[in-house]
Amino acid sequence: MRFSERLKRDFSTTTLTLIPLAIVLNLVLGQTISLLKLPIFLDSIGSVLVAILSGPWAAAVTGLLTNLIGGVINPFFPAFAPVAIVVGLVAGFCAKVGWFRAWWKVTLTGLLLGLTAALVATPIRVLVFGGVTGSGSSFFIAYLLATGSAMVQSVFAVTVLTNVLDKVITALIAWVIVLRLSRRYISRFPRAENVLALENAPTNEEVVR
C-alpha cells in the first residue's frame, strides 16, 4: 500500500472522531498534573491511544494539535509540540511491530518513549526556557543547578527520569484502556490489527460482563 493510501486509510471517519476526544483527554490530564506540580505529565495518553488504534501519523497530528490548542491555557505547551509529535510517531511504530501485545512489551515501549521524549525535550528546555518551565520536575532541576551541576546535564538527567516514569505509566494506561474496548468497536479503526492480536484481549462478552 502506497504511503498516500495508508494515510487516507489511517485518517478514517472513526479516527477523526477519536482525535478530538484524545486531545481533550491529553489536555485535561496534562493541565491537572501541571496544577498539582507533580514530576510527571500524563498529557499524551490520548495520543498513545490514537497511535495504537490509528497509527503513527494520526497520533502525531493528535500530539501537535494538543500542544497548539493547549497554548491557550498553558504557554509552555506549544514549544513542546515536537516532543508530542515524536511521542505519537514512536508509539505508533511500536504498536505496528507488536509492542502493545503484552505488559512487558508495553513497559519497554514506555521506556523508549521516555528516552526519545527526553532527547527532544532537553534542548527545548535549555534553549527556550533556560532549563526551568514551571513543571513539577523544575524543582529537581533547580536543586541540581544550585549544587553546581551543569545546565545541560541537570536538565537531561531530570528530563530522562521524569519522562521515562511518565511514558511507562502513559503506555500502560493506554494499553489497559484499549484492552477494555470491545472487539467490535476496535475493528472500526484502521490499525485494528495492532489490538486484535493482543494476547488475552477480552471478547465482547467478557467486556459486557
C-alpha positions as CSV (number, residue, x, y, z in Angstrom):
1,M,0.0,0.0,0.0
2,R,1.4,3.4,-1.0
3,F,2.0,6.0,1.7
4,S,-0.7,8.3,0.5
5,E,-3.2,5.4,0.5
6,R,-2.1,4.4,4.0
7,L,-2.6,8.0,5.2
8,K,-6.0,8.2,3.7
9,R,-7.0,4.9,5.4
10,D,-5.5,5.9,8.8
11,F,-7.4,9.2,8.8
12,S,-10.8,7.4,8.6
13,T,-14.0,8.9,9.9
14,T,-13.6,6.8,13.1
15,T,-10.1,8.2,13.6
16,L,-11.3,11.8,13.0
17,T,-13.9,11.2,15.7
18,L,-11.3,9.8,18.1
19,I,-8.7,12.6,17.7
20,P,-10.8,15.4,19.4
21,L,-11.6,13.1,22.3
22,A,-7.9,12.2,22.6
23,I,-6.9,15.9,22.6
24,V,-9.4,16.6,25.4
25,L,-8.0,13.7,27.4
26,N,-4.5,14.9,26.9
27,L,-5.3,18.5,27.9
28,V,-7.4,17.7,30.9
29,L,-4.9,15.2,32.4
30,G,-1.9,17.4,31.4
31,Q,-3.3,20.5,33.0
32,T,-4.4,18.7,36.1
33,I,-1.0,17.3,36.6
34,S,0.6,20.7,35.9
35,L,-1.6,22.3,38.6
36,L,-0.6,19.7,41.1
37,K,3.1,20.3,40.3
38,L,3.8,16.5,40.0
39,P,7.0,15.4,38.4
40,I,5.2,13.7,35.5
41,F,2.9,14.9,32.7
42,L,0.2,12.4,31.6
43,D,-0.5,14.6,28.7
44,S,-0.1,12.0,25.9
45,I,-2.4,9.1,26.9
46,G,-4.8,10.2,24.2
47,S,-2.0,10.3,21.7
48,V,-0.9,6.8,22.5
49,L,-4.5,5.6,22.2
50,V,-4.6,7.0,18.7
51,A,-1.2,5.6,17.9
52,I,-2.5,2.1,18.8
53,L,-5.8,2.3,17.0
54,S,-5.0,4.6,14.1
55,G,-1.2,4.6,13.5
56,P,1.7,6.9,14.0
57,W,0.7,9.8,11.7
58,A,-2.7,10.2,13.3
59,A,-1.0,10.1,16.7
60,A,1.5,12.8,15.6
61,V,-1.3,15.1,14.5
62,T,-3.1,14.5,17.8
63,G,0.0,15.4,19.7
64,L,0.6,18.5,17.6
65,L,-3.0,19.8,18.0
66,T,-2.9,19.1,21.7
67,N,0.1,21.3,22.2
68,L,-1.1,24.1,19.9
69,I,-4.5,24.2,21.5
70,G,-3.1,23.8,24.9
71,G,-1.1,27.0,24.4
72,V,-4.4,28.8,25.3
73,I,-4.3,27.5,28.9
74,N,-0.5,26.8,29.3
75,P,2.0,29.0,27.4
76,F,4.7,26.2,27.6
77,F,2.6,23.7,25.6
78,P,3.3,25.0,22.0
79,A,7.1,24.9,22.5
80,F,7.0,21.2,23.3
81,A,4.9,20.3,20.2
82,P,8.0,18.5,18.6
83,V,8.0,16.2,21.7
84,A,4.3,15.4,21.3
85,I,4.8,14.6,17.6
86,V,7.7,12.3,18.3
87,V,5.9,10.5,21.0
88,G,2.9,9.9,18.7
89,L,5.2,8.6,15.9
90,V,7.3,6.3,18.1
91,A,4.2,4.9,19.9
92,G,2.5,4.2,16.5
93,F,5.5,2.4,15.1
94,C,5.9,0.4,18.3
95,A,2.2,-0.6,18.0
96,K,2.8,-1.7,14.4
97,V,5.6,-4.1,15.3
98,G,3.6,-5.6,18.2
99,W,5.0,-3.8,21.2
100,F,1.5,-3.4,22.7
101,R,0.8,-7.1,22.9
102,A,2.0,-7.8,26.4
103,W,2.6,-5.8,29.6
104,W,6.4,-6.1,29.4
105,K,6.4,-5.0,25.8
106,V,4.3,-2.0,26.7
107,T,6.7,-1.2,29.5
108,L,9.6,-1.3,27.0
109,T,7.6,0.9,24.7
110,G,7.2,3.4,27.6
111,L,11.0,3.3,28.2
112,L,11.7,4.0,24.6
113,L,9.1,6.8,24.5
114,G,10.6,8.4,27.6
115,L,14.2,8.3,26.3
116,T,13.1,9.7,22.9
117,A,11.0,12.4,24.5
118,A,13.9,13.4,26.8
119,L,16.3,13.7,23.8
120,V,13.8,16.1,22.1
121,A,12.7,18.0,25.2
122,T,16.1,18.7,26.7
123,P,17.3,21.2,24.1
124,I,13.9,22.9,24.1
125,R,14.0,23.3,27.9
126,V,17.6,24.6,27.8
127,L,17.5,26.9,24.8
128,V,13.9,28.3,25.1
129,F,13.3,28.2,28.9
130,G,16.7,28.2,30.5
131,G,16.1,24.8,32.0
132,V,13.1,25.7,34.1
133,T,9.5,25.6,32.8
134,G,7.4,25.7,36.0
135,S,6.5,22.0,35.9
136,G,7.0,19.7,38.9
137,S,10.3,18.5,37.5
138,S,11.7,22.0,37.5
139,F,12.2,21.8,41.3
140,F,14.7,19.0,40.8
141,I,16.5,20.8,38.0
142,A,16.8,24.0,40.2
143,Y,18.2,21.9,43.0
144,L,20.9,20.3,40.8
145,L,21.8,23.7,39.4
146,A,22.1,25.1,42.9
147,T,24.5,22.3,43.8
148,G,26.8,23.4,40.9
149,S,25.8,20.9,38.3
150,A,26.0,22.0,34.6
151,M,22.8,23.1,33.0
152,V,22.5,20.6,30.2
153,Q,23.5,17.6,32.3
154,S,21.0,18.7,35.0
155,V,18.1,19.2,32.6
156,F,18.8,16.0,30.7
157,A,19.1,13.8,33.9
158,V,15.8,15.1,35.3
159,T,14.1,15.0,32.0
160,V,15.1,11.4,31.3
161,L,13.9,10.3,34.8
162,T,10.6,12.1,34.7
163,N,9.8,11.2,31.0
164,V,10.6,7.5,31.5
165,L,8.3,7.4,34.5
166,D,5.6,9.3,32.8
167,K,5.7,7.4,29.5
168,V,5.8,4.0,31.1
169,I,2.7,5.0,33.1
170,T,1.1,6.5,30.0
171,A,1.7,3.5,27.8
172,L,0.3,1.1,30.4
173,I,-2.8,3.2,31.0
174,A,-3.4,3.5,27.2
175,W,-2.9,-0.3,26.9
176,V,-5.4,-1.1,29.7
177,I,-8.0,1.3,28.2
178,V,-7.7,-0.5,24.8
179,L,-8.0,-3.9,26.4
180,R,-11.3,-2.9,27.9
181,L,-12.7,-1.9,24.5
182,S,-14.9,-4.4,22.6
183,R,-13.6,-6.2,19.6
184,R,-16.5,-4.8,17.5
185,Y,-15.5,-1.2,18.3
186,I,-11.8,-1.8,17.8
187,S,-12.5,-3.3,14.4
188,R,-13.7,0.0,13.1
189,F,-10.3,1.5,13.4
190,P,-7.7,1.4,10.6
191,R,-5.0,-0.2,12.8
192,A,-7.2,-2.8,14.5
193,E,-4.6,-5.5,13.8
194,N,-2.4,-3.8,16.4
195,V,-5.0,-4.6,19.0
196,L,-6.9,-7.7,18.0
197,A,-3.7,-9.6,18.1
198,L,-3.2,-8.8,21.7
199,E,-2.7,-11.8,24.0
200,N,-5.7,-12.2,26.3
201,A,-7.6,-9.4,24.7
202,P,-11.2,-9.5,26.0
203,T,-14.1,-10.7,23.8
204,N,-17.3,-8.6,23.5
205,E,-19.0,-11.0,26.0
206,E,-16.1,-10.5,28.5
207,V,-16.3,-6.7,28.2
208,V,-20.1,-6.8,28.8
209,R,-19.7,-8.9,31.9
